[in-house]
Amino acid sequence: MAKIITKKSPIKTAFGKAVRKLRLEKNLSQEKLAELSGLHHNYISSVERGDRNITLENIYRIAVGLSSHPCALFHRLDDTFNIPED
């Protein structure tokens, strides 16, 4: 069977990097973040790699697991995507 190669979405990749960076700043393993978020550690890994089209509900759950606010994750994308401030 031929392998299908798909290009990763820049926004999903950047969001995953933001999650990973904040997780590491909090000195959490993927397993601990998964436990705190109520998600599976494989799911956290796939989010950090930019492989998931994550739902708002799971963004919120991850933010809570990081003792943060969902907006904090998105603010980390500002430099990557030049998002204008209000």
Secondary structure, 3 states (H helix, E strand, C coil): CCCCCCCCCHHHHHHHHHHHHHHHHCCCCHHHHHHHHCCCHHHHHHHHCCCCCCCHHHHHHHHHHCCCCHHHHHHCCHHHHCCCCC
